[in-house]
Amino acid sequence: MTAILITLGLIAILVGLLGIIYPAIPGLSLMFGGTWLIAYVGDYQIFGQTTLIFLAVVAAVGTAMDYVSGMLGAKYTGASKLAVRGAFAGGIVGAFFSLPGLLLGPLTGAAVGEFLTRRDMLKAGKVGLGTFIGFIIGTIAKIGCAITIVLTLLTVWIVS
């Protein structure tokens, strides 16, 4: 049973790493869940309470940054409420169209929402670009948090 749980924990961590690139998968949450499962199997001897709390904070901050950065990118360019909603809807619809949809969905949704609100193509393009830049910054933050989780796990495991 222990081997099965450890294998499931490692699979969760690996699938979580894939989720860092593909936003439809909750990557950081899966990585933390896999870590907790491995810690549980080892009676919290290697990965203890302090490590798990640190990794929970890293996962929570990375997840929050992912959601907030796109909205901040849109708000920074002066987006309307409809543009922010369009970016959200575009992100959801884009998830069904693989990587191009994930990249272009929020941008297109924000631009369409802004154009419907203000009827200004230049402003709509600016808002779409701001949303895209926010998305990229959020993805970079998620990658940084994932690297932090992996390096923390490896360091604690090697030291113990």
N, C-alpha and C positions, 0 to 999 in steps of 0.2 A: 504494500500500500504506500509505503514511503517513497519508493521509486516512482510510482505513478504520480503522486502529488508533486514531487520535485520536477518531473517531466512536464506536468501541466503548468507549473510555475515558470519554467524556462520557455515553454511555448507562448505563454501569456506575455512574457517580456519580449520575445522575438516578434510576435504579432503587434505588440505595442510599438516596437521600432518601425514597423511598416506603417502604422497609424500616424507616425510623425509626418510622413510624406503624404499620405492619403487621409484627408480630414474627416472622412465619413467614419473612420475607426477611431475610437477614443484612446489614442496611443499612450499618453502619459498615465491615464487611469489604469489601463491594462498593465503597464510596466510596474506601477505601484502594487496592483493586485497580485501579480506574479511574485514580486519581492516579498509581500506579506505571506503568501502561501509557502515560499521557501523558508522564511523565518519561522513560520508556525511549525513546519515539519521538523526543523532543527531546534525546537523548544526555545527559540529566541536566543540561542547561545552565540551564534555568529552575527546575525543581524538582530540587534536588540532594539529596545524601545527608542533610544535616542536616534539610531539610524532610521527607523521607520518614521518617526516624527519628522525628521529632516527631509526624507524623501516624499512624505505626504505634502509638506509645505512646498517643495520644489514642483511637484506634480500640480498642485492647486494653482500656484503662481503661473506656471507655464500654460495651463488650460485657460486661466483668466486672461492672460496676455493674448492668447490666440483669438478669443472672442472680442476683446476690447480694442485690439489694434486696428482691425478693419473699420470699426465704428469711429475710432479716433481719426483714422485716415480720411474718412468721409467728412466728419465734422470739421476737421482742420481746413478743408477746402470750402466750407460753408454749405454743406449739403442740407437739403430739406429733409423733413421726416419721411416723405415718400421715397427719397433716394436711399435713406438708411434701410427702410423696409425692403426696397428693391434689391439692395446688396444682400440682405439676409435671404430673400427668396431666390435670388440668383445663385447663391451659394448652395442652397438645398437642391435646386434643379440641376445645377452644374455637377453635383456629386454623382448623378446618374450617367454622366457623359465622360467619365474617366478624367485623365489629367487635364486635357484642354478645357473641359467643362468646369473643372475646379478652379482653374486659373482665370478663365474668361467669364464665368457665371456671375460672381459678385461685381466685377467691373461692368458688365453689361446691365445687370439689374440696377445698379446705382445710377448709371448714365441714363437709362430709360426712365427711372423714377424722377430724376432731376429734370429731364427734358419735359416730361408730362407736367411737372409743377411750374417750371419757369419758361418753357419754350425757347431756351437759349442753348444752341448746340455746343458752343464753346464752353459754357459753364458745365454742361452735362459731361463733356469730355474730361474737364478738369476734376470733377467729382469722381468719375469713373477711375481716373488715374490715381487719385488720392486713395480711393478704396483699395486699388490693386497694390499700391505701395504699402498701405497698412497691412494687407494680407501677407505680403512678403516679410515685413518686419515681425509679424506674429509667428510666421513659420520659422524664421531664424531664432526667435525666442524659444519656440518649442524644441527645435533641434538642440539649442544650448541646454535646455532642461533635461532632454533625453541623454545627452552626453554626460551631464552631471550625475544623473541616476546611474548610468552604466559605470562611470569611473568610481563613484562611491561604492557601488556593489563590489567591483573588482578590488578596490583598495581595502575595504573591510575584510573581504574574503582572504586576500593575500596576507594581511597583517595577522589575522587569526590563525 
